Amino acid sequence: MILEELEICDFRVISGVETVKLAPEIRHGRKRPIILFGGLNGAGKTTTLTAIRLALYGRHSLGHNVSNKEYEEYLKESVHKSRNSLVQANAAYIHLSFSYATRGEVSRYTVKRAWTVNGKVKETLKIEKDEKPLEELSYEQCQGFLNELVPIGVSDLFFFDGEKIAELAEDNTGKALGAAIRKLLGLDVINRMRDDLAIYLREKNTAAMPEEHQHIISTLKEEYDIAYASYKEALDKQSEAIRQIALIDDEIKKSESYISSKGGEWARSRTEEQGRIDQLLAEKKMLEGQLRDCLAGEFPLVIAMNKVEELLQQLESEQDYKKQLLLKVTLDKKIIALKKALEKTLHNKQLVEQAVTEAFADVFEAANTVEVIHDCSDKQFARTAHLIREVLPNARKQMLELGQSLADIQTELDNASKNLERAPDEAFLKDELEQIRAFNQKRSEMVGVATLAKEEAKKSLRTAMDIMRQMQKKESEFSANFSSNRAYELAKRSRELLNEFADKATINKVKQLEAEFVRSFKKLARKDDISIKATINPKTFDVRLLNKNGDEINKQQLSAGEKQIFAIAMLEALARTSGRKLPVIIDTPLGRLDSKHRSKLVESYFPTASHQVVILSTDTEIDKEYFNTLSPHISHVYEVDYISDEGRSEFLKRQRYFGQKLEDETVKEFTPDVA
């Protein structure tokens, strides 16, 4: 397959008609495979890939579970919006021409997909083969023809962007790879064959039943169709509600952005700030009261703490001196009594006087004389000592804490007052705030609708499955009647063989894929990564990376660039394993790669990825150095130029890329098979 020409009219950033030649051209005597689109971010490069996928696959280009209503809304939004409000397009189209070889015969197809928007979206799809319209095909038949010609599952391996690479690179469950392999093997066709055989077996089995049981089966079938239709309707309702929620979220973001630009963040908190100020003022008043109480109590003594401590020392000295005087008086009385008693016994008054005086000499040593000034009682002293040692330090601590708290509150009051000054009056933004409230209310309603629809879908699906089990039970009761019927037996065995075939085909393809991955990875990886190998579980499709010693490498520990190289190698391996010869379209592939990995991709992947390689890049991805490397392989260049004044983009065919001229040099001939 070779993409030849893309014609776009009033689609997204394209105003009017833009025609892009995609077929590789001969330059300096050799056909070059690469068509390079260069443009700044937002210029409209991705429109090329989007238009090709939309032309080929219509609604399915948006995803697997996109409803018709969502698709119609997408088509409506994709019609170019002109900056000139007087001239607005109400229709758009995409024409894609490509050549495709079938059984050695090459035909040229042109897909013409168009739609108009007049309140309701009306879409048409036509196909020309060798410039002759295939008029016998309806819209559905045209889409089916394209799906068979280039299955969307296979095209995902050839038409991919950074998101597709990231999805495969970050996948640790095997789901993304498993989906690709199943599409690659055509397992959807096998499933369809199994379903068709199941229908055949059911019809044959039902025909053999008594009329009464046939009526029961028919009734169950009708009930199943109703339940399944309710399930699909609920899913569509849920999808539409989710889409509406996304649109409402966008509107809310726009309103919030406008409010923020007008000081709205301050306005939004104006009432809150005022309440905070009132609370702070109340706290300040309470603290000031506590401070006054403290000042009215013992705290003033703290101011003269040195003198207070001197007073305490004086009182302690006085108390000690008074105790000593009291002790001396008491001892004098006891000594006189002792002397009289000893004199009666010893009859020598002089010796007794001398002995007693010497014995108590140390007791009667003269104490420091202290002037008794205050002469307070023990109770008064104890109360004064407690005041000085306990009460005053606590009062000082409390005063410091109150002072700090007051200072903190004053700082908060100053900040809150400044915020209040910044805040415009809420009435200034009343309309926007009311609109946000309305959006939030509508969003809540849509969330409710989505939740209810989800529950309805679950309920309908359970009902449909219960009815299906009843049908299968009724059918199984009579399946033995046709065990001798050859056609019935062949159909039954065919279903079993299809299961076995799918399992064995998967195992074989996985082995081939592993080998192709090693080949691709060695080509793209740096020298220190070359020893990495991969094993793929054929049931879960989980990928295990192994080093040269056979030890598993944790994919989570790979850098973003290493993961992307892994993903690109896997995509190339999948493409090779598919056996299809399709063009490769790559949108912004180098964003997360380091310089070494970028060089490998530019040198070893782009020139040989396919017989036709369309690269959509910015000037920071394919820069001057990489452009010079690719130049010998480039057929032609398109500059995607966004004209901001007019709000549109145009495609300009160039021999230059961001000022760099195409050069030529002798390169190794690359002539891949074209099919």
Residue, then its C-alpha position, 0 to 999 in steps of 0.5 A: m500500500i502506498l498513500e498517494e494524495l490527501e485532500i482536506c477541506d475545512f477540517r480542524v485548522i485547515s481552511g478551504v482546500e489543502t492538497v498534500k502529495l504523499a507518494p515517495e518521489i524520485r530525487h537524484g535518480r532514486k526513490r526516497p521513502i521519507i516524507l517529512f512534515g515540519g511545524l511548530n507545536g500547534a501548527g497542525k501537523t497531527t491533522t495529517l495523521t488524524a485525517i488519514r485515520l478518519a478517512l479510513y475508519g470513520r467513527h472507529s478512528l476515535g476508539h472502540n467504544v465511541s457512540n454515534k452521538e459522540y462521533e457526530e459531535y466530533l465531526k461537528e467540532s472538526v469543521h473549521k471555525s473561521r476568525n471571520s464570523l461572517v463566513q463560517a463553513n458548515a461542511a468538511y471533507i477528506h479525500l484520501s487516495f492510495s494504491y493497493a496490491t491484491r494478488g499481484e494487481v495494483s489498484r488505485y482507491t480514493v476514499k471520499r468522506a464528507w459531512t455537513v452540519n445543518g443542525k444535524v450532522k449528515e455524513t457520506l462515504k464513497i469509494e472510487k476504484d481506478e477512478k470508477p465509483l463503487e456505487e453498489l456499496s452503501y455507507e456501511q458496506c464502504q466502511g466494511f470494505l475499508n476495514e477489510l482492506v486495511p484493518i484498524g487493528v493492523s493500522d495501529l502498528f503503522f500509523f502511530d503517535g507519541e501516545k501510542i508509543a507511551e501506551l505500549a511503553e508504560d503498559n505493565t499488564g500486557k493488555a496493550l500488547g495483547a490487543a495488538i497481537r490479537k488484531l495482528l493475528g486476526l483473532d477477531v475474525i476467528n471470534r466472528m467465525r465462532d459466533d457464526l457457527a454458534i448461530y448455525l448450531r443454534e438454528k439447527n438445534t432449534a429447528a429440531m425442537p417441538e413447536e412449543h419449545q421453539h416458541i419458548i426459545s423465540t420468546l427468550k430470543e426476543e427478551y434477550d434482544i430487548a435486554y441487550a438493546s437496553y444495555k447498549e442504550a444505557l452505555d450510549k447514555q453513559s458515554e454521552a453523560i461523560r462527554q457532557i461532563a468533560l465539556i462542562d469541565d472545560e467551561i468551568k476551567k475557562s470561567e475560573s481562568y477568567i475569574s483568576s485573571k480579574g483577581g477572582e482568587w481573592a474575590r472568591s475568598r473575600t468572605e472567608e478573609q473577612g471572617r478570619i479577620d473577625q476571628l483574629l480580632a476576637e482572639k486579640k481582644m481576649l489576649e489583651g484582657q489576659l494581658r491586663d489581668c497579668l499586669a494588674g497582678e504580680f507581674p509589675l514585680v518582675i520589672a524589679m526582679n533584681k531588687v526582689e531577689e536581694l529582698l529574698q536574700q535579706l529575708e533568708s539572712e534575717q530568718d537564719y540569724k533569728k534562728q541562731l539567736l533563739l538557739k543561743v537563748t535556749l542553750d544558755k538556759k540548759i547550760i546553767a542548769l547543767k552547771k548546777a547539777l555538775e557542781k553538786t556532784l563534782h564540788n568544784k565550781q571552777l573545773v565545771e565552768q571550764a569543762v562546760t565552756e570548752a565543750f560548747a565553745d564551737v556552739f557559741e562562736a559569734a554568728n554574723t550579726v545581721e541587721v533585722i529590718h523586716d522581722c517577718s514571721d515564718k508564715q510571711f517569709a514562706r509566702t514571700a519566698h513562694l511569690i519570688r521563686e514560683v509566682l513571678p517566674n510563671a508570670r514572666k513566662q505567661m507575659l512573654e507567651l501572651g506577647q508572642s501570641l499577640a504579635d502573631i495575631q497582629t501579623e495574621l491581621d496585617n496579611a488578611s487585611k492586605n488580602l482583603e484590599r486585593a480582593p475586588d468586590e464579589a459583585f464585580l464577578k457575580d455573573e461569572l460566579e453564578q455561571i460556575r455555580a450553574f455549571n457545577q449544578k449541571r455537572s452534578e446532574m450529569v454525574g448522576v445520569a452517568t452513574l444511573a446509566k451505568e447501573e442500568a447497563k449492569k442490570s440490563l447486561r445481567t438480565a441478558m446473560d440470564i436469558m442467554r443461559q436459559m436459552q443455552k439450557k433449553e438448547s442443550e436439552f435437544s442438542a443430542n438430537f443432531s449428534s448424527n447430523r454431519a453438517y451439525e457435527l462438522a460445525k461443532r468440531s470446527r468451533e473446537l478447532l478454531n479455539e485450538f488454532a487460535d492458541k497455537a497460532t498465538i504461540n507461533k506468532v509470539k515466538q516470531l515476535e520475540a525474534e523480531f523484537v531482538r532484531s529491532f532492539k539491537k538496531l535501535a539500542r545503544k551498545d550497552d543495551i544490546s544484550i537485552k532480550a524479551t520473552i512474551n507470555p502467549k496467554t497474558f502477553d506480559v513482556r519480560l526483559l532479560n539481561k545477558n545473564g538471563d536475569e529479569i530487568n524491571k521495566q519500571q526502572l528503565s528511563a523514559g527514553e529506554k521505554q520508548i525505544f523498547a516500545i518502538a522496537m516492539l511496534e516495528a517487530l509487530a509490523r514485521t510479524s504482521g506480514r503487511k506492507l503498509p506505510v509508516i506514519i510517525d507523529t512526534p516520536l523523539g520527545r522523550l529520547d536522549s541524544k544517543h537514542r534519538s541518533k539511533l532512531v534517526e539513523s537506523y529506524f526512519p530510513t528503513a521502517s517502510h517503503q513509505v515513511v511519513i514523519l511529523s516533527t517539530d524543529t526541536e525533534i528533527d533538528k539541523e543535525y538529524f535533518n542532514t542525516l535523514s536528507p539522503h532518504i527524504s523524498h520531499v518536505y512539507e512546512v506546516d505554517y500556522i497563520s495566527d491572524e487568520g486562525r488557519s494552517e497551510f501545507l507548503k511543499r518545500q526543498r527546505y526544512f526550517g531553513q535547511k536545504l535538502e542535500d544528497e549523498t550516496v546511500k545504501e539502496f533500500t527497496p523494501d517489498v511493496a504490497 
